[in-house]
Amino acid sequence: MRLSPSGRTLIKSFEGLSLKAYPDANGYSIGYGHFGASPGDVITREEADRLFDQDVVKYEAAVSLKTPRASQEQFDAMTSLAYNIGTGGFADST
């Protein structure tokens, strides 16, 4: 299953957009919560969207594997959760 347009909008609204790298829990993030940036990094909105598109694929896969019968709305919500807590946290959650 794939994240719907409204699911994508939901995650982006929760994450917010930062075109400059910012300190995160274990390093630096940029864009819509893309982890792995370096201090001083700056990107465009288009690059932030591209990074988001790349990142969301692994969260979609993790949610699809764990909950193959989810409705679209459930899938969107769980993908948002996985995006926030990580695939390992989602896989281990009850």
Order of alpha helices (4+ residues) and beta strands (2+ residues): alpha-beta-beta-beta-alpha-alpha-alpha
